[in-house]
Amino acid sequence: MRHEYRTIRSITGPLVLVGEVSGVTYGELAEVILASGERRRGQVIELENDTALVQVFEGTSGIDVPTTAVAFEGRGLTLDLSPDILGRTFNGLGRPLDGGPKILPDRRMDINGLPVNPVARDYPDEFIQTGISAIDGLNPLVRGQKLPIFSGFGLPHNSLAAQIARQAGVLGETGSFAVVFGAMGITHEEADYFVESFTESGAAARSVLYLNLADDPAVERIATPRVALTTAEYLAFVRNMHVLVILTDLTHYCEALREIASARKEVPGRRGYPGYLYTDLAGIFERACRLRNKPGSITLIPILTMPDDDKTHPIPDLTGYITEGQIILSRPLMRKNVEPPVDVLPSLSRLKDKGIGRGKTREDHTDLSNQLFAAYARGKEMQELAVILGESALSDADRRYFAFADAFERQYVSQGERDNRPIEETLSLGWSLLSSFPRSELKRIDPVLTTRYLGDGGEHPAAPPSKGGL
């Protein structure tokens, strides 16, 4: 039942305090009706006695207290969903931006989702191929995983996000993979880049884009990731699709959360962020999962920019506690023209061993990944040592690792945003790089695998077997 009130008591930022209300519930949808006839949407975010605090999605500019009415609609914020959402572009609240018609709903779903019983969850154990060697080869993404990308201002996380969205897919699956892309606080230029990238590559047909622009109200930014994940839940658990959700930039979301908390006069926590930031982020991240006896799944890649490249900042710090690893972009690698500048040493995928190996990628994947990581780590140590002592102070073995680190960055990590490498190519490239070492240095690889992929001599890579275990 719709209730309408003309009892606005105060306006602070995007918040409207309405008095003398009754029968209003937390999370209920509201409509703010201006004297001009303009209507704006809002949501109840706090109740106390006979007052309700409403956050207005379109902002409160131009609202006149005596002449403005607030109507409560008796329902929460829902999203209209149907298979027709694929290939469409919407704003952060789900309104069409592409000039297309409104969605005729097959189902309406609350954007806050439903709690998932942990017992109903299934363990992530299927490899998702992104076509990016630094991820697929060393820190693989697994279906149902939450794997964030930690970036910095000015680093190419947008191009990396677009590349993953274009190229990602579950091995052995065709026609059931979808991408839900949620952008928060981006510029018009960035929005145009994402739309053009998806359209030119043909990925738009299997994608849904939600774009919240920098000049859109901050309150809308709070809803955008929930709208994106509600869409993912519909596609995954109603339409039985494998869904990859990419959210960028989570830092803009957290700043909007801080702005709203400040307007509500809440006691601030670390660096001014609300004390419930961890709980709020967990409520977003934990919606990514696989469910038992359900063929669909939701895999999540949130992207965040670290202020001052500080990994101890509250946003990356709390994100690291909730998620299963992180992919870190490096500013020094970007200066070397390594694209994408993925720093594989501090990066981590905690579920990688569950999604690779025989029958999933290839039998040599685990050993090869460990050896590449160890060789690159030693090579970086030799490069740091050479800065202090000079390259002439290094032994022949040390120089070999020194050279390997450079070759690894140029040939393995760097590949360009249009280079889509199948996992077989990534693994073969790893063997090719390791062929410069004597067999005795490859201590982390089963000798049987070394012989199979490098041959008896161990100095020149042989072609991989035609049946690699895929």
N, C-alpha and C positions, 0 to 999 in steps of 0.2 A: 504493500500500500504506500502511495506517495504522500509524503508530508512536506509542507512548504512553510518557511518561516521568514519573517522580516525582522529578525532580532540579532543582527550582527553587532557584536560588542567591540571588536577591534580587528585590525589587519596588520600583520607583521610579515614582511617578505611575501612568500607564497602561501602564507597561512591565514585562514579566516576563522575567528572564534565566534561561534553562534550560541546564543543563550536560549533558555526556556524551551529546550527540546525534550521530547519524550519518545520512547520506543526506537531510538536510534542505536545501531550496533556498530561495534568496531569493524573497520574495513568496508563499511557501507558506501556505496557510490552516491555522490551528491552532484547536483546541478546548480550552478550559480547563474542567476538570471539578472542581467543588468537592465537599467531603465531604458536603454536603447533597444532592448530586445535581444541583444547578444547573449548567447548561452555558453558557459564554460563548464568543463567537467572537473570534478574533484573527488576526494576520498577522505573518509573519516579516519584520522590517525590517532586520536586520543579522546577519551570520554571522562568527564568528572562531574558528578552530580547531574545538573541539568544543562551542562554546556558540552559542546562538541567542537573539536578542533579539526578543521577541514583543510587539506592541502590541495591547492588549485593547480591543475596540470598546465593550464595555459598562462599562469601568472595572475597577479592581482592588480596590475596596472589599469587605471581607469575605473575601478570599482568605487562607487559612491555608497557609503554606509547606509544612509537613511532610505535610499530608493532601491537597494539591491535585495533580492530575495534568494534564499537557499532552499532547494527542494531535495529531500532525501528519498531515494528510490527503492529502498528496502532490499537491495541486492548488492553483491560485491562486484568488483571490476572483472569482467569476463572478456574472452576473446572469441570471435567467430572464426571457425576453422572448417576447412573442407580440403579435398585433394587439389582444388584450384589455387591454393596458396603457392604452390610450386611455380617458380618463374616470376613471382611478383615482388615488388618493392614497396615497403610501408614505412611510415614514420615510427617513432619509438613507442607509440600507443596502439599501433596496428591499423592506422588509417592509410589508404592507398596513396602513394606518391608517384606512381607510374602512369597516372591517367586512366587506369583500368577501373572496372566497376567494383562496387563493394562485394565482399565475399558473401555468398548465400550459404549460411552455415549448415554443415552436416552435423556439427556439434559445437556447443558453447562450453568453454572451460574457464574456470577461475584461474587468474594468472599466478596466484600464489601456490598452485599445485596441491597435491595431496601427499601426506607423509607416507614414506615407503618403509614397510617393516624390514629391518635388516635381514631377517631370516628369508625374506622373499628375494633377496639379491643373489645374483649369480656372479662367480668370480671372473674378472676380465682375463681372457687368455687367447684372444685372436688378434693377429697382427694387422694393423692398418698401414698401408703403403702411402706415404706422402710424396714420394719421388724425390726427396731431399736426402742426400747421402749422410749428412751430419746427424740427421734424426733417425732415418731408417737403419743405418748401419751401426750406430753407437748408442743411441737413446731412443729406441723404437716406441711408437705410440700403439697402445693396445685398446681394442674395442671395449668401451665402458670405463676407460681411464679418465682422470682429470690431470692434464699435463699443461701447466701454464708456461708462457713465454715471458721471461723477464727482460725488458728492454730499457732504453734510456731515451731521453728527448733527442730527436735528430737521427736516431738509428732507424734502419729500414724495416721496422716491424710491420708496417702496413703492406709492403710488397711481399713480405714473408707470409702474412696472413692470407693475402689474395692467392699466392702460389699454392699454399696448402689447400685452400678451398677449391681451386681449379683441379688439383691433381689427386687429392686423397681418394682412397677407395679400399674396400676390404678384398683381399686376395680371394679369388674363386667365386666372388659374388658379382652378379650383373643385374642392373636394373632396379636394385633395392636400396641404393645409397643416396642420401640427401644431405645437403649442407644448410644449416640455419646460421645466418651471419647477423650478429647484433653489434652495431657500432654506436658508441656513446660519446657525445661531445666532440665529434669530428668537424672539420671545416667543410665548406661547400666543395673545395677543390678535392679533398680526400673522398668525399661522397661520390663525386663524378668519377674519380679514379676507380673506386670499387665497382660501380655500376658498369663502366666501360670494360673493366677487366673481366668481369663475369660474363658480359654479353659477348665480347670478342672471342673468348675461349669456348663458348658454348656451354659453360657450366651453369649459366643462369637458369636453364630449363630444369635443373634438379635442385635449385637453391631458393631460399626465401631470405630476403634482405630486410632488416629493420634498421633504419638510419635515424639516429638522434643527433641533430646538428648542434654546433657550439652555441648558436644563438637561439636555440630552443630552450624552453624553461628547464631549470635544473630538476624540477620535480618530475618531469617526464623521464629524465635520465634514470630515476630510481626504478621506474616500471620497465624500462627497455630490456634488461637481462631476463626479467621474469616473463615478459611477453615472448621473448625468443625461446626460452626453455619450455614454456607451455606449448608452443608450436612443435618443439622437438618431442615432447611427450605424446602429443597427438600422432605425429608421424611414426614414432617408434612403437608405441604400445596400442595404438588403434589401427594404424596402417601397416604395422610390422616391418618398418624400414630401419636400416642402419643409419643413424643420424649423427653427423659431426657438427657440434655447435662451436662457433668461434666468436668470442666476445672481446671487443677492443674499443676503448681503452678503459680497463677496470679502474685506473687511477682517477679518471674523470667521474666515474660512478661514486667512488669513495669521497671525492671532494664535494659532490652534490649531497651525499649523505651527511657530511660535516656541516654543510651550509644549512640544511634543514634542521639538524640537531641544534645548531647555534640559534636559529630563529625560534626554536622551542625552548630556548634557555636551559638546555640540558647541561649537566656537569661534564666538561670535556675530559677525555682520556689522553692517551699519548698523542702529542703534537696536535691536539685539538680535535682529534677524531673521537666519535662517541665511544663509550665503553663497550657497547654491544657490537662493535665492528666485526669481531671474530664470529659471533653468532650470526650476524647478517650475511657475511661472506659464506659461511658454512651452509646457510639456507639456500644459497645459490649453487654452490659447487656440488653439494650432495644430491642434487637432482640428476646428475649424470650417473648412469648405472646400467647394468643388465638385470633383467628379472627372470627368475626361474620360470620355465615353461612358456616364455615369450620370445619369439624369434627376433624382435626388434631390440635396439639398444641406443643409448645416448653417450657419446664421447665428447668431452669438453676440453677446449683449448682457450683458456682466458689469457689475454695479453695485457700486460701492465707496464707502464713506464715508471722506472724508479727515480724519484727526485734525487738529483745529484749523483745518480748511479749508485745509490746507497742500498745495499741488500738488507741492512738492518732497519730500514724504514718500516713503519707499522704495516703498510700494505703488502709488500713482498714478504715480510717476516711472518705475518699471520697466514698469508696464502700458502707459504711453504709448509706450515703445520697441517693444513687441511688437505692439500693435494698430494699426488703421488709422484713428486719430482719437479723438475723445472728445466726449461731450455733457456740458456742465458746468451744474450747477444753482447758482443764485445766491441767497444769503441776502438781499441788498438787494431783489431782485425779489419774494421771498416776503413781505417786509415791505410791499410795495406791493400785496399781494393778487393778484399775477400767478400764474396757475395753468395749466400747470406753469411754475415759475420757471426756464426754460431761458435761460441767458446765451449768446446766439448769437454774440457777438463772439469770445470765446476758444474756442468750440466749433468742431469741425472734423470733416468726413468726407472722408478722403483719396481715397475712391473715388467721390465723388458725381458727377463728370463722366462716369464710365463707366456710370452707371445712369439718367441722365435725358436728356431731349431728344426729338427727333422719333422716333416709333415706340416710345418707352419711357414717357415721361410726356407732355410736350407740347413743341413746338418752341421755345416762348418761355421754358422753365424756366430754362435756364442764364443767359441775359441778365437775366431778371427777378430771379433769386437774387442775382446780382452787384450789381445796382442797389439792391436792398433793403438788402443788407449795407452798401454804401457810404453810402447815405443815413442809415441808422441809426447808423453809426459817426460820421458828421459831426454828427448830432443829439446824440449823447452828448458829443461834444467841446464843442458849444455850451452844453449844460447845465452842464458843468464850468466853462466860461468865465464863464457867468452867475453862478455862485456867487462868483467872485472880483470880477468887474467890475459885476455887476448886469445884469438883463435889458435895461434901457434902453440899455446900451452896445452891444447887438447890432444889426446891420443887419437890414433887412427879410428878406433871404435867410437870414440866420442864424436869425431867429425862425421862419421856415418849417421849417427843419430841427429846431429846438428842439421845435416842436409835433409834427413827424412822429415823433420818438423816443417821445414819450408815447403818441401814437395807435398806433404800431407795437406797443408793449408791451401796451396795453389790448385792441386788436382782433385782432392777429395772433398774438402769443406766448400771450396769455391766452385760454383757451377752455374750461376746466373738464374734469374727468375723465370726464364722460359725453358730451362733444361729439366725435363722430367725423366729421372733415372729409375728404371725398374730395379727391384731389389737384387736381381741377378747381376746387373751391371755394377751396382754399388759393391757387392761382395767381390766380384772379379777385379774391380779397381783396387780394393784393399789388398788382395793377393799380389797384384802387380807392384804396389808400393813396397810390400814386405819382401819381394824377391831380391831387393838390393842387400839384404842381410844374409850372413852365413846361416846355414840350417841350425847351428848350435845356439843362435840368438833367439830363435823362435820357441821359447820355453813354455809358452802358455797355450800352445796348439798341440793337439794329439799328433804324433809323428805319422800316423796313418793318413790323417787329413792333409798334412804337409806334403806327403808324397803324392797324394791324389791330385792336389791342386797346383803344386809347383813342380812335380816331376821328380826324378831321382836326383838331379843335380842341385835343385833348390835355388838356382840363380835366375831362371827365366820362367815366367808363369805359363803353365799349360792351359789350354782351353778347358773350361769347367765341363764336367759331364753333362750330357744333354738332359738327364733326369736328376735334377738337383734336390728333389725332396719336396717340391712345391705341391 
